[in-house]
Amino acid sequence: MKIEKQSDGKTTIMRLIGRIRSEDLDELKAQTNDNSKRVILDLNEVTLVDSDVVRFLSTSEEEGITLVRCPPYVREWIQRERAEGETQRDEE
């Protein structure tokens, strides 16, 4: 995974490049907690993710981080994870 980051103090844009695996999440979490009012993750050059990364992206989006240029398979996976989570909550 490679991260290219630019910030103007108010908005931080992070371009994620390559494969993102669960072992990259600590670094990714640290990078997204930079006190900017708005964080944008540009996923255009992401080639592969795992289930932990999908859960992280879903939670991040729910907490206000914007995902842009998300590969269709990642967006679909995020939506499936959310739907499964809602189904499990409904069953409880």
C-alpha positions as CSV (number, residue, x, y, z in Angstrom):
1,M,0.0,0.0,0.0
2,K,1.1,3.5,-0.8
3,I,-0.5,6.7,0.6
4,E,-0.2,10.1,-1.1
5,K,-1.5,12.8,1.2
6,Q,-2.2,16.4,0.7
7,S,-3.9,18.8,3.2
8,D,-4.7,22.5,3.5
9,G,-5.4,22.2,7.2
10,K,-9.2,21.9,6.7
11,T,-9.4,19.1,4.2
12,T,-7.1,16.1,3.8
13,I,-7.1,14.1,0.6
14,M,-5.4,10.7,0.8
15,R,-4.8,8.8,-2.4
16,L,-4.5,5.1,-1.6
17,I,-2.6,3.1,-4.1
18,G,-2.2,-0.7,-4.5
19,R,-3.2,-3.5,-2.2
20,I,-4.6,-2.7,1.2
21,R,-4.5,-5.5,3.7
22,S,-5.6,-5.7,7.3
23,E,-1.9,-5.3,8.4
24,D,-2.0,-1.8,6.8
25,L,-5.0,-0.6,8.9
26,D,-3.0,0.7,11.8
27,E,-1.1,3.0,9.5
28,L,-4.3,4.0,7.6
29,K,-6.1,4.8,10.9
30,A,-3.1,6.9,12.1
31,Q,-3.1,8.8,8.8
32,T,-6.9,9.6,8.9
33,N,-6.7,11.0,12.4
34,D,-4.9,14.2,11.5
35,N,-7.4,16.7,13.0
36,S,-8.7,17.9,9.6
37,K,-12.3,18.8,9.5
38,R,-12.8,16.8,6.4
39,V,-11.0,13.6,5.2
40,I,-11.3,12.2,1.7
41,L,-10.0,8.8,0.7
42,D,-9.4,8.5,-3.0
43,L,-9.6,4.8,-3.9
44,N,-9.1,5.1,-7.6
45,E,-5.8,3.2,-7.7
46,V,-6.7,0.6,-5.1
47,T,-6.3,-2.9,-6.6
48,L,-7.1,-5.3,-3.8
49,V,-8.7,-5.1,-0.3
50,D,-9.6,-7.7,2.3
51,S,-12.6,-8.0,4.5
52,D,-11.1,-6.1,7.4
53,V,-10.3,-3.2,5.1
54,V,-13.9,-3.2,3.8
55,R,-15.2,-3.0,7.3
56,F,-12.8,-0.1,8.1
57,L,-13.9,1.8,4.9
58,S,-17.6,1.2,5.8
59,T,-17.1,2.4,9.4
60,S,-15.0,5.4,8.2
61,E,-17.7,6.5,5.8
62,E,-20.3,6.2,8.5
63,E,-18.1,8.4,10.7
64,G,-17.9,11.1,8.1
65,I,-14.9,10.2,5.9
66,T,-15.7,10.6,2.2
67,L,-14.8,7.8,-0.2
68,V,-14.3,8.9,-3.8
69,R,-13.5,7.0,-7.0
70,C,-14.2,3.8,-5.1
71,P,-13.8,0.7,-7.3
72,P,-17.3,-0.8,-8.0
73,Y,-16.4,-4.2,-6.4
74,V,-15.3,-2.4,-3.2
75,R,-18.5,-0.3,-3.1
76,E,-20.6,-3.4,-3.6
77,W,-18.7,-5.2,-0.9
78,I,-19.2,-2.3,1.5
79,Q,-23.0,-2.3,0.8
80,R,-23.2,-6.1,1.3
81,E,-21.4,-5.7,4.7
82,R,-23.8,-3.0,5.8
83,A,-26.8,-5.0,4.7
84,E,-25.6,-8.1,6.6
85,G,-25.0,-6.0,9.6
86,E,-28.6,-4.6,9.5
87,T,-29.9,-8.1,9.1
88,Q,-28.0,-9.3,12.1
89,R,-29.3,-6.4,14.2
90,D,-32.9,-7.0,13.1
91,E,-32.5,-10.7,14.3
92,E,-31.3,-9.7,17.8
